Amino acid sequence: MPAPTITVLYFAAVRDLCGLHQESLELPAPPPRVRDLRALLEQRHPALQGRLHRVRFARNETFAPEDSVIEPGDTIAVIPPVGGG
């Protein structure tokens, strides 16, 4: 039986830093929370280290608090702050 996975979507500056639009990740057990995923992504992509403290995470198209549990099959969007004027 294949390991459960999630899809991670990267946007704007985060996409540029890690060089990916999206990737599929095996979901560790027990299922992580959003704050755990932040640490995992910084470990997987050294260019992201120390740069994810201001990004927002959306779980299945809804912004997710840091303590939200990530479930198999979820799609997680990593969305940096948007500048403008």
PyMOL commands that set and color helices and strands:
alter all, ss='L'
color gray80, all
select helices_A, chain A and resi 12-18+34-44+46-48
alter helices_A, ss='H'
color red, helices_A
select strands_A, chain A and resi 5-10+22-26+56-59+62-63+75-79
alter strands_A, ss='S'
color yellow, strands_A
deselect
rebuild
show_as cartoon
